[in-house]
């Protein structure tokens, strides 16, 4: 039994269209009145010492505790830590906060299914204090000036309770510092939680690694009806641009360019009318060629072998690979050679929720820090299966966990040296951070969870688009998905006309049957 | 002390409240959003853009074609089934009816998932026939809604009328077309309303059957997904109007048939 198959992973449902419609529909009926004011606001008033924190996170995106004794993870770190999630992370935080800060805190924890679902809830006046949307959504919230900046204390590396700033990977920290919206860096408002790349889960028996390492595999007529594509405009648009710009992105000169990353980012964030038009045509082609656009079914279809390749986020790719492995079915994950979209989910505080309450902000920031404490990071990663943005800082627990997951057994024959220093220490050659893994892990879970340096050299952030650009790509997406009357040939029209005429005629005959009979009888 | 008694009017209050809260108010909100733009000003742009955009019209046609196909197939399967169950005096009639209804007790997503697996075995690759699969999936899901009203009307059909028709010299075919069919019209109409409307909007089945082309329900959902409540509401309202027209047309036919019934007698 390999280490990974021991892992319990729960699937975060990132999209649930049906649920969204239901929530939207219900909330529209009584705007803003039903959802505001939880029961706990009363108890907060009773006890001024008590802080109530309203948190919204993705479904299944936090350790809910209740592990079996056997599930305890014995890590091979310096202290020989054992990780076991007895209580839920939320309960543990309440206890930790009381002990550390001497203040009672009550967490009202709720979940959402999509970023849009969360945004709609916020718009309808649901006052959360701390939420965990994806990067484009917190960029939107920053742009709309709805977020509370993190306090200076949060960034004080001397404070030993500031687990986030002491532990966050330099690679991630740099991205959060350099990506800006209206001139303000993400890091002013957001603390990362989980991150990953986008790529392609494929069946290596049929599709070669070389083929899967290009976005074009998603539009390849050779695999007609055998690939699935993400059912959301941002991911699909990114893939379409990757195919359209393949030649330029793979040009050796382009790859050697010192500003390669900036140039990829520029290409992959184009939203001018010409580009969007081309992407629309490409996506229409992809729609005809694909098995389906999927928001949730892609993982299962991949595991059951209905499709050969699936456009997927790295976190869900790990889940898919794990699931397939249970049935002794071996899949792999590839990140296209052209470029990939590096994504984040991050914690942000809402201005409306915090409302200038310092005690509340302190609790919210403490929560982010608690989630970044290395042992808690391991618990969450184990439970969710995604990759945390935390490298651990002084602690080697998180690296020990990666090694526990992917390190080869001592007697394994075919092994590779897989450097992860790029993420853990900023230096990929760092000998302290080289995992000796089984050779196939270079294309599988380890690769998905800790991408090697060359992948990160082509990993760009997809920016948040302003209203006008957003409307353009959204309209493009509707156009792709709608039935195009122009696609009908005159033969189709003739068939439709024939059917209509036959139906109308039979209806008329049925209605007039008495008269017809009378006449013929007379 | 005078005993407090509810008058009839007072008994209506809960229902009236219910209607106001869950029928009239939501509809009013939809109408408000449909005729305003993002900043709350009155506009007809949403209305006009629906009818000037080939894609939305295409979607309306596509959903209508799916709905018509589903309803027609349901009717063709359900009518003979209901007729046999109700008229042929089978000893096990109620049990057989139960077998048709039984799947409704299982959540439809589960049933569609099972159907998907069966169709995969038969067809090989589901993505090659998205339209056909959607029709099969929806027919499977809505068949009980068609059978039940038909069964009820056919069961209540007055045996004397059929005998009278036969006595007056009508053959089996004319008994059916001139007595049974017109008399079962109410069942047909309610069956059609119960399948046609959901078939135009139920995009969960559509998605599950791997049909990547939007129908009206998915189009509305996609607009709400991108926070465009105004266009989303307008499309809902237009769909509402379409449904109203369909109901009036089928209901009108029903009345005419009621007159015919008089003629038969």
Interface residues (C-beta under 8 A of the other chain):
Chain A: X17 X18 X20 X21 X24 X25 X28 X29 X30 X31 X114 X116 X119 X120 X123 X225 X226 X231 X233 X287 X290 X291 X292 X293 X294 X295 X297 X306 X470 X474 X477 X478 X479 X481 X482 X483 X484 X485 X486 X511 X513 X514
Chain B: X21 X22 X25 X26 X29 X30 X33 X54 X55 X56 X57 X58 X59 X61 X62 X120 X125 X126 X127 X128 X177 X178 X203 X204 X207 X208 X210 X211 X212 X213 X214 X218 X219 X220 X221 X222 X223 X224 X225 X226 X227 X228 X229 X256 X260 X263
